[in-house]
Amino acid sequence: MAEESNVLKSWESDYSELFQNFLKELSQWPDTGTEPRSGNQDIRYYLDLEEHRLKERGLSMKLDFKAYTQVSSTSKVVKTVPILNVFEYARYGQSMSNQTVEKRVEYFRNGKSVYRNKKDLTAYLTIIEPKKGNENIGEETYSCPNCGAITKIHVLEEEGCPYCRTKYLITDLFPKVTNYYFLDNATVSEKVDKGMKRYVFAGMGVFYIIGLIFIICSIGSPDFVETLIMTLIGVLIGGSMMGALGGYMIYSMTLLARTLFKAGKTMPVNIGSAGSRSKITKTVSKFDPAFSYEYFEGKALSLARIVILSPDPANCIQYSGSKIKEYFREIININYRGGMHLISLQRKGNVLEVKLQLYLTNTYDTKGKIKEKDEVIYLTLHHNAEFKVVPDFSIKKVECPSCGGSFDATRYQRCPYCNQKYDVSRDDWIVKDIWK
């Protein structure tokens, strides 16, 4: 029994409503400018940066999703590590859920459509929530979803935000989406059935037309009646069968070609990222026993998005490198392709350094033209190994190690209470370098 009290077990949660809610809010965001409330602070921060980038380039966009399947959970990540049976690092559970959707995106410049795209994709969302039995969750600080002020969770529940007076239930604050991306889907069963029927009927129609032409050409001939009867029998029986079979074969070949093309695009990702998960987990876990690969994967993507889309990376507290390349300023959207490759991982003094390849699909606005490009972005991440990564860490809500004050580190690089410079690498990973 003692062991069960120290180790978090997987639990069954239905995230269908949250999943659908997030996609709905995400599709409304380009029109309203309101980032998804079901997303965490980092997602809202990234989307705010993307919105700023679009406006900077005179662009606007429309986004829509059509669901084809039910939401399903592909994995549960629930991990706590008891330290001397007294303290546990990780107090949150993560779940990965997915759904097959049709994603439609359109970009406008000066009200004129300049690019549109429609794809069948699988949407993946990482969702986090406090583990069951976490009685101390009320003492955690949280950024008010309404005004952004940093307040303890129990105060938000019991008294409401001291700044905007909005009161919350814990269900308003958790669970939250912490990461999302879309992967190509070669076949959607709902579309396969419809597509196959179209090709079958089209194939039959071709034979009917050929038969009709043959009949017309036979008009006036001495044996027209006999020819008509034989043609009708041949078309209705043999033609229908051959047409249906031909249509089916053509559609199957088209579907196979599409599947092979999609597989060819994902093969470099699968080959490049093979083995990286176990290597990263094995090495980093030596320094941080509560390390979560899913958290790290989402964090690497989040940091790449934030740094690339930041108006001024030099003033971005999560970036400590030199001036980034100018071509990054042409990127208006970043989507993860589901894989990253570990180049190297080493400890230098008290700093963990990880070099990665991220497989991305980036949307560029280059010389007035919008285009998508599959490419690899290289990323060097640093983290102070003397401190443990906080699973629910958000750059929008940090705690000053000097005075304990909470503040938004996207607005302040120094604590507004004691003026101590804040080092984000104590609590999380930072980007040391980024290039392609």
N, C-alpha and C positions, 0 to 999 in steps of 0.2 A: 504493500500500500504506500509506503514511503516513496518508492520509486515513481509511482504514478503521480504523486503530488508534485514531483520535480520536473516531469517531462510532459510537454504539451502533446496531447493526442490530436489526430486529424478529426475535424468535425464536418458534418454535411451542412452546407449552406446553399440556399437557392439564390443565385445572384442574377437571375434572368431579368428581373425588374430593373435592378441597378444597371445592368449591361445595356438594356434597351434605352434606359433613361439617359445614359451617358452619350450614346450615339445620337439620340434626339437632340440633346443639348449641344453636342458638337456640331450638328448640322445647322442649328439655329445661331450659333456663335458668329459666323460671318455677317449675318444680317443685323443682329442685335448688339454685337460687341461685348456680350456677356459670356465669359468663359464658363464651361460646365461646372456647376456647383457640385456634381458628383465626382469631379476630379479633385485631386489634392492640390496644395498650393503650388507645387513645382510645375504641374501640368498647366495650371492657370497662368503662371508666370511665363512659361514657354509660349503659350498661345497669345499672350499679350505682346510678346516680342515679335511673333509672326505677324500679328495684326499691324504692328508698327512698321515692319519691313514692307508689307504690302502697300500701306499708305505712302511710305517713303518713295516707292516706285510707281505711284499713281495707279495701283491695282486694287480691285475688289474681287470677291469670289463668291460662288454659291456652292453648297455642299449638300449632298443628299444620300441617304442610305435606304436600301430595300432589303429586308431580311428574307432569307430563303429557308433557313433551318432554325431549330430551337437552340438556345444557348446551352452549351455543355461545358463541364469543367474537365480540363485535361490533366491537371496536377494540383496537388496540395503541397504547400511548403510551410511546414509548421515546425519550428525548431527553437528550443530553449536550452541553455547550458547552465546547469546549477553550479555555482561557485561556493564550495564549502557548505552546500545545502542551505545557504542563506540568501544569496543574490542571483538573480537570473538576468542575463544581458537582454535577450530577445523576449519581448512580451507581446509581440504581434504575430499574427498568422497571415500568410500570403497565399492567394489562390489564383491560378491562371485559367481563364475561361475564354471560349471562342464561339464564333458564329459565322456562318457563310452569308455574305451580303453582296449586293451590287452597290458599288460606290460610284457616284456621279459627281464630277467636279468641273466647274467652269470658271474661267478667269475673265475679267472685264477691264478694259482700259478706257477711261472717259465714257463709260456706259456702253461701249462696244465690245462684244464678245471676241476675244483673241485666242482662246484655247478652251477646248472641252474634251473630256475623257470619261469613258464608262468602262468599268472593269468588274469582273467577278473576283472577289477576294475573300479571304478568311480573316476576320477581325479578331485580334487577341488583346485581352485586357488583363492586367495584373491588378488584383484587388487586395487591399490590406484592411485588417480590423483587429482590435485588441483581442488577445486570447481570453478564453473563458476563465473566470475566476480571478481576473486581474483587478483586485479591489483598489489598487492605488492609481487607477487610470484617472480619477478625478483630480489628482495632484499634478498631472501633466499639463503643460501649457499648450494652447492652441490658438491659431490665428483666426479671429472672428470672420466667418465667411461673408458677412455683410460689409464690415468696415476695415477688416484687416488688423485690428488691434490685438495684441498678445495678452491672453487672459487664461487663467486656469480653467480646466474643463468643468469642474464642479461649480464654479462661479457662473459660467455660461448657462449651466443647467438651472441653478438655484435662483440666481439674482438677475441673470442676463448680462450682456456686455456692458461694462461701465461707461463706454463711450457712445454707443448707438442704441443701447437698451434692448437689443434683440436677444430673445431668450431661446435656448435650444434644448432639444432632447438629444440624448446620446446617439440616437438613430439618425439625427441630422448631421452628425459629425463623422460617424463611422457606420458602415465600411466606406472606403474611398478608393477610387481608381488611381493607381500610382504610375502606370505606364500603359501605353497602347501602341499598336502598330498593325499593319495589314500585309498579308502575304498573298501572292498570286494563287488563284484556284483554277486549275485547268478544266475541271468539269463540275457542273452543278446539276444534280440529278433532275431538278425541276425543269431545267432548260434542255437537258439531254432528251427527255421524252418529247418535248414540243419540237425540238430540232429534228429528231428522227422522223416524226410524223410529217413534217414539212418536206423533207427529202424524199420520203416514200411516196407521198402523193404527187410530188413534182415529177418523180421518175415515172409513175403511172401516167401522169398527164402527158409526158413526152410521147409515150407509145400511142395514146389516144389521138394526139395531134397527127402523128405519122399515119395512123390508120385513116383518119379523116381526109388527109391529103391524098392518100391512095384511092379512097372511094371517089373523091371529086375527080381525080384524073381518069377514073374508069367510067365516068358517066358517058353514055352514048355508045359504049362498046356492046357488041352482040351478046356477050355473056355477063352483062352488068349485074343482073340479079344474083347469079351464082357467085360472082366476085364479091358482091356486097355481103352476102351471107357468110362466105368464108372469111372475109376480112373482119366482120363483126365478131365471129366466133374466135378468130385468132387474137384479136385485140383484147376482147373481154376476158379470155381465159389466159392465153400465153402472155399477152402484153401486160396484163395486170400483174401477173406473177413476176415476169422479168423486170417490169418497171419498178415494182416494189423492192425486188431483190437488188436491182441496180442502185436505187436511191439509198437503200440501207448500206450497201457496200461503200458508196461514195461518202456518205455521212460518217461511217466508221473510220474510213481512211482520213477524213478531215479531222475527226476527233483525235485519232492517234497522232497525227502530225502536230496538232495543237498541244497535246500532252507531252510529246517529245520535245517540242520547242520550250515549253515551260520547264521541263526537267533539265534541259540544257542550260537554262538561265539560273536554276537553283543549284546545279551541280558544283560550280565553283564555291558557292557559299557552304555547302555541306562538306566538301573536301577541305576547304580552308579552315573551317571551325571545328573539324573533327579532333577530339582529344583536348581541346582548349578548356572545356568545362571542368574536367577532372583535374587538369594541371593547376588551373587557377584556384579551385576549391581546396585542393590538397596543400598548396603552398600558403595561401592567405590564412587558412584555418589554423596554421601553426601560431600565428600572431593574434588572430581573432577567432576564438572557438565558436562564436555565434555567427560566423560568416555565412551569408546566403548568396548563392550564385545568382538567383533570380533578382535579388535586390541589386547586386553589382551590375548585372546586365542592363537593368532599367536605368541605373545611375549613369553608366557610361553613355547610353543613348541620350538621357536627359541633359548631361553636361555638354555633349557635342551639339545638341540643338540650341542650348542656351548661349554657348560661346559663339557659334556661327551666326546666330541671329541677333546677337547683342549689338546695339547701335555703336557702342564703344567698348570693345573687349578689354582695352587697357584699364577701364574702370570697373570691370566685372570681377567681383571678389572671388569667383570660382575659377579665374584664369590668372596664371602667374607667368606666362610666357611672353615672348616678344610679339611685335605687331603681326597679326594674322594676314594671310594673303588676300589680295583685293578680290580674287574670284569668288571668295566666300560671300561677298556682299551681293552677288547675283542670285544666291539661293533663296527661294521664297517658301520652300516646304521640304521637310526631311522625313522620310519614312524608312524604318528599319526593315531589312530583308530576312531577319530571323537568325543571324549568325555573326560571330566575331571570332577572330583568330588571335591567339596569344603569341606575340613576337618574343617578349622576354618579361621576366618577373624577378626582381631582385631587391634586396634590402641594402640601402646605403646609409649607414649610421642608424638613425631612428626613423628613416623615411623608406616606405615601401614604394617602389617604382614599377609600374605596369605599362608596357607598350602593347597596343592593340591595333588590329585592323577591324574596322566596322564596315559591314556590308550594307550599303544604303541605296535607296532610290531617291535622288534629289531632284527637285523641280527648280529649273533655272529661268530667270528673266534676263536674256542676253540680247542686247541690241533690239529691244522691243519684241522679241519672240520668246514664247514660252515653250519649254521642252523638258521632258523627263530624261534622266540619265542614271543608269545603274553604275555605281562606282564604289571604290574603296576609300574610306577616310582613315588616316592614321592618327592615333591618339596616344599621348603619354599622360598617365595619371599618377598623382602622388597622394600619399596619405601618411600621417604621422603614426607610426606603428606603436607608439607608447600609449595611444588612446584608442578606444574601441569605437567602431562605427555605430551610430545610433540608428536602429531600424526605422524609426518614424521621423528621422531628421528631415527638416525642410529649411532651405536657405531663407525662406520668408519668416522663419521663427527660430532664432538662435539664442543661446544663453551665454552671456559674458562670463568667462572663467574668472574674471577679477572681482566683479561686484555682484554677479548673479542676475543682472538685469536682462530681460528679454527684449529683443528688437528685430526689425526686418533688415537683414544684411544685404538685401538688394538696394536698399536706400542709404544705409550707413556702413562704411568700412571700419569705423571706430564706434565703440559703445557710446551712445548718446548720454549715458549717465556718468561714466567715469573717464571717458575719452581713451580707453585702452584699445589699441588696434586689435581687431579680431582676426584670428588665424583659423580659417574654416577647415584646414587640414587636420585639426584636432578632432573634429566631429565627423568629417566625411572626406570623400575624395575630391581633388581639385585637378584641373587640366594644366599641365606643364607645357605641352606643345600640341599643336594640331596642324595637319597638312594633308595633302593628297598627291 
